[in-house]
Amino acid sequence: MSEFDTSLPSVRQIQTYIKDKKEVEIKLIGGDLHVGKVFWQDRDCICLLDQYDLPIMIWRHAIVYLKPKG
């Protein structure tokens, strides 16, 4: 099992979104689009807080893209 690599640019960018409480869009393979703020990330998942501050746990392998909103 590999460790969570915080030296990767993608991991650092998501950490910046978390720190700045930046709203993001995450599009999933099935076509769903989620908007919210990244609450945490680990090696397998990203937790997004939706507009009602409800957590959505998204598996990384299901993500087509993640981008800042706006």
N, C-alpha and C positions, 0 to 999 in steps of 0.2 A: 504494500500500500504506500503510495507516494504522499509526501508531506504537502501541506498548503504552502505554496511558494510566493512569499510576499515580495520577491524581487521582480516578479513579472509585471510589465507595464499595465496589463489589463487589471490585475489585482490592485495595483496602486491607484489606478484611475477610479475604480469603484470605491476604494477607501476614501478618495477625495470627495466623491458624491455623498458618501455617508457623513463625513466630517462637515461638509458644507450644507447638508440637508437639502441637496439639489433634487428637484423633481426629475424623474426619468421616464422614458417609455421603454417597455420591454415587449418585443414581439416574439411569440412562440411559434414553433414548427406548425402547429395546428391552425395558425392564423389569428389566435387571440392576441389582443393588444392590452397590456396592463400599464397603467400610469400610477406613479406614486413615488415615495422616497425610499431609497435602499436603507434598511435598518441594520442588517448585518450580512456577512458573506462567510462561507467556508469553502472547503475544497469541492463540495458537491452541489451546494445550493446557494441561492440568494434569497433573502427575505425582504419583501417589498411591503411597505405600509400603504394601503390604499387611501382614498380621500376621507374615509371614516376612521383612519388609523387602525384598521384591521390588518393583521399580517397575512401575506400570501407567500408561501414557500415555493420557490420555483427551482426546479432542477436545472443545473447549468446546461446539460446536454439537450434540453428542450428549447433553448434560446436561439432565435435567429439573429436578433440584434438587441443591443441595449444602447440607448442614446439619451443625452440630456434633453429635457423638454424645453421647447421654445426657441 
